[in-house]
Amino acid sequence: MPDGCQQGPVLAGSAVLVILGALFLYQKTPQVYGKHTTSPASAVPLLPARAAWFLQELPSFAVPAGMLARQPRALLGQPATLLLGLFCAHYFHRTFIYSLFTRGRPYPVLYIFKGFVFCMGNGLLQGYYLMHCVDYSAEWYTDIRFSLGVFLFFLGMGINIHSDLILRQLRKPGEITYQIPQGGLFTYISGANFLGEIVEWIGFALASWSPPAFAFAFFSLCFLGMRAFHHHRFYIRMFKDYPKSRKALIPFIF
Ligand code: NDX
């Protein structure tokens, strides 16, 4: 491990992600945004979904992108910079493209603030670890963990983007009604976009083989896995004709 790496904050940050993820597993009630919004629109301050997702996710892109920009040119082809580039690519899409096109309902300002803090912390953690705490050898590019991880990262990203697109097409601009999603992995599960994102971060963890990346993959599995479960229950309650064979997160299993 390079000398400049502060291991204490890295381990503490990774532990926070794991603890937060585990807490979500025990939470019986869903996070109160999107289809699980409970209070009337006038009761809590809200922002339009586009502005909300942009503001909330921006630090996940800006912080690691800033770190990458400060790297000397000679390091640009190294595994660590490529891996941080993948992280930035995901959040470039989430911040500038997903946010621009989302047709989600207005989003609670308090959640934007919490999401912003989360994204800032996670962006710092992943970026700092890859830029200051790992020293991959040139052989890492041919290691099976790297190849499989990068494959899963892009597979998951493809599933996530495709599934979010299917959801977006269920609404006309300005609508906030819900319909049964059809097509793609939604044929088998209610949380197709979430499964894609989980596969993506498991791939990133494998490819970078780093404690912060495994911690974030675990957080995503818990947070999005529970969200898929709550979405599934919502659909079963709301639609009498909801497909009986459809599972929550894992096709044919759960
Ligand atoms: N953002 C990750 N808790 C979160 C923001 C909120 O990126 O403090 C986690 C992320 C944060 C959360 C983040 C972490 C935990 C926080 C929480 C706020 C409080 C919480 C900080 C950072 C916290 C404690 C106190 C315990 C620490 O109207 P609508 O919005 O429902 O419309 C939806 C629409 N749609 C439909 N339209 C028509 N018909 C249907 N049947 C529809 N079903 C859905 O589609 C939306 O416009 C859109 C997608 O909705 P949905 O619900 O499927 O996905 P959503 O949860 O909004 O996520 C959107 C994308 C998705 O690709 C997902 O994979 C990704 O973002 N994501 C989301 C959350 C976390 C995350 C990724 C990750 O952990 N990697």
Boltz pocket constraint, residues with backbone or C-beta under 6 A from the ligand:
constraints:
  - pocket:
      binder: B
      contacts: [[A, 20], [A, 23], [A, 31], [A, 33], [A, 34], [A, 35], [A, 36], [A, 56], [A, 102], [A, 103], [A, 104], [A, 105], [A, 110], [A, 111], [A, 112], [A, 114], [A, 115], [A, 118], [A, 119], [A, 160], [A, 164], [A, 167], [A, 168], [A, 170], [A, 171], [A, 176], [A, 177], [A, 178], [A, 179], [A, 180], [A, 181], [A, 193], [A, 194], [A, 197], [A, 216], [A, 219], [A, 220], [A, 223], [A, 224], [A, 227]]
      max_distance: 6.0
